[in-house]
């Protein structure tokens, strides 16, 4: 991984999953890895198979010094907008860490307001092990939530598209209307509500 780490004892990596979907929470994770207990194969969660993600998810929870999840629900996304809701969810993940880090590395091009130094890292989920670990935790949790939502609303296909605006999801949205879990501020959901 070609990334020069800042001089700090405890570095947390933070990532989010779920900015693009039309339904459900945006989920974030913060992870402080243990240098004495390395985890092989960490990379951007989107590049891993579901089976490999699940295995790494268990290993991260077991071997990391600490980890925490944060989230912002669809109602908060509608109130704040997706960017501000994501920043809030990241703040919640970091605040939830049992050990507070000296420095935070965040996937993307901006950071939430924090009480410790932080820097954004573009493509951080491919460059920084801590961010890769966070992306895996967040993705496994959000995917599981979409699978659960699929059981409640099987006709929408949430287990397949995970809430993203695929052709199938958009078709179901126009046919069936929005569930209470849909993000009402997102254009395709607005359109479906206007038709309903």
C-alpha positions in Angstrom: 0.0 0.0 0.0 1.7 3.2 -1.2 0.6 5.6 1.5 2.8 7.5 4.0 1.3 7.2 7.4 1.3 10.2 9.7 3.4 10.1 12.9 0.8 8.9 15.4 0.5 6.0 17.9 -3.2 5.2 17.4 -4.6 5.7 13.9 -8.2 5.1 13.1 -9.5 4.5 9.6 -13.0 5.5 8.7 -15.2 4.7 5.7 -18.9 4.8 4.8 -21.2 2.6 2.8 -24.6 3.7 1.5 -24.3 7.2 0.1 -25.8 6.3 -3.3 -28.8 4.0 -2.4 -32.4 5.3 -2.3 -33.3 3.4 0.9 -32.0 2.8 4.4 -29.2 4.3 6.5 -25.7 5.4 5.6 -23.5 3.1 7.7 -19.9 4.1 8.8 -17.2 2.2 10.6 -14.1 3.3 12.5 -11.2 0.8 13.1 -7.9 0.9 14.9 -5.9 -2.1 13.9 -3.3 -3.8 16.1 0.2 -3.8 14.6 1.0 -6.9 16.6 -1.9 -8.8 15.1 -2.0 -8.1 11.4 -4.8 -9.1 9.1 -3.9 -10.4 5.6 -5.9 -9.5 2.5 -7.5 -6.2 3.5 -8.7 -4.2 0.5 -11.6 -2.1 -0.7 -14.7 -4.0 0.3 -16.2 -3.6 -3.2 -13.3 -5.7 -4.7 -13.9 -8.7 -2.4 -16.4 -11.5 -2.8 -19.2 -11.6 -0.3 -17.7 -14.8 1.3 -14.3 -13.2 1.7 -15.8 -10.0 3.1 -17.7 -12.1 5.7 -14.5 -13.9 6.7 -12.5 -10.6 7.0 -15.4 -9.0 8.9 -15.1 -11.7 11.7 -11.3 -11.4 11.7 -11.3 -7.6 11.9 -13.8 -7.7 14.9 -11.5 -10.3 16.6 -8.1 -8.8 15.9 -8.5 -5.0 15.8 -7.6 -3.0 18.9 -11.1 -1.5 18.6 -13.8 -0.8 16.1 -17.1 1.0 16.1 -20.1 1.5 13.8 -22.0 4.7 13.2 -25.1 5.5 11.1 -27.5 8.1 10.0 -31.0 6.9 9.2 -33.0 7.8 6.1 -35.0 10.5 8.0 -31.7 12.2 9.0 -30.4 12.0 5.4 -33.6 13.7 4.3 -33.2 16.4 6.9 -29.5 17.1 6.6 -28.7 15.9 3.0 -26.5 12.9 2.3 -23.1 14.6 2.8 -23.9 16.1 6.2 -25.6 12.8 7.3 -22.5 10.9 6.3 -20.2 13.3 8.3 -22.5 12.8 11.3 -22.4 9.0 11.0 -18.6 9.2 10.8 -18.5 11.4 14.0 -20.7 8.8 15.7 -18.4 5.9 14.6 -15.3 7.7 15.9 -17.0 8.7 19.2 -18.0 5.1 19.7 -14.4 3.8 19.7 -13.4 2.3 23.1 -9.9 3.8 22.6 -9.8 7.3 21.1 -7.3 7.6 18.3 -4.5 10.2 18.0 -5.2 10.6 14.3 -8.0 9.7 11.9 -7.7 8.8 8.2 -11.0 9.1 6.3 -11.8 7.7 2.9 -12.7 10.4 0.4 -11.9 14.1 0.0 -13.3 15.6 3.1 -13.4 15.1 6.9 -16.1 15.7 9.5 -15.3 18.1 12.4 -13.4 16.1 15.0 -11.6 16.7 18.3 -8.4 15.1 16.9 -6.3 15.7 13.8 -7.7 14.0 10.7 -7.0 13.8 6.9 -9.0 12.6 4.0 -7.5 10.0 1.7 -8.9 9.7 -1.8 -9.2 6.0 -2.7 -8.2 5.4 1.0 -10.1 2.0 1.0 -7.4 0.8 -1.4 -4.4 2.5 0.2 -4.9 2.4 3.9 -5.4 -0.9 5.8 -7.4 0.8 8.5 -9.8 2.3 6.0 -10.1 -1.0 4.1 -11.1 -2.7 7.4 -13.7 0.0 8.1 -15.1 -0.3 4.6 -15.5 -4.1 5.1 -17.3 -3.7 8.4 -19.6 -1.0 7.1 -20.4 -3.0 3.9 -21.2 -6.3 5.6 -23.5 -4.5 8.1 -25.4 -2.5 5.5 -25.7 -5.5 3.1 -27.1 -7.6 6.0 -29.7 -4.8 6.7 -30.8 -4.8 3.1 -31.2 -8.6 3.2 -33.4 -8.2 6.3 -35.4 -5.4 4.6 -35.8 -7.8 1.6 -37.6 -10.2 4.0 -40.1 -7.4 4.9 -40.5 -6.2 1.3 -39.6 -9.1 -0.9 -41.2 -7.5 -4.0 -38.6 -4.7 -4.1 -35.5 -6.9 -4.6 -33.4 -5.2 -1.9 -31.2 -8.3 -1.4 -30.2 -8.0 -5.0 -29.6 -4.3 -5.5 -28.9 -3.3 -1.9 -31.1 -0.2 -2.3 -29.0 1.3 -5.2 -31.0 2.9 -8.0 -30.8 -0.1 -10.5 -33.3 -0.5 -13.3 -35.0 -3.2 -11.2 -35.3 -0.9 -8.1 -36.5 2.1 -10.2 -39.1 -0.1 -11.9 -40.4 -1.4 -8.5 -40.4 2.1 -7.1 -42.6 3.4 -9.9 -44.9 0.3 -9.7 -45.2 -0.1 -5.9 -44.3 3.4 -4.5 -41.9 4.1 -1.7 -41.6 2.2 1.6 -41.2 4.1 4.9 -37.4 3.3 4.6 -36.9 5.1 1.3 -35.1 8.5 1.3 -37.7 11.0 0.4 -35.3 13.7 -0.6 -33.7 11.6 -3.4 -35.1 12.4 -6.9 -36.4 8.9 -7.9 -38.2 8.5 -4.6 -39.7 12.0 -4.9 -40.9 11.1 -8.4 -42.5 7.9 -7.1 -44.2 9.8 -4.3 -45.6 12.4 -6.7 -47.0 9.6 -8.9 -48.5 7.7 -5.9 
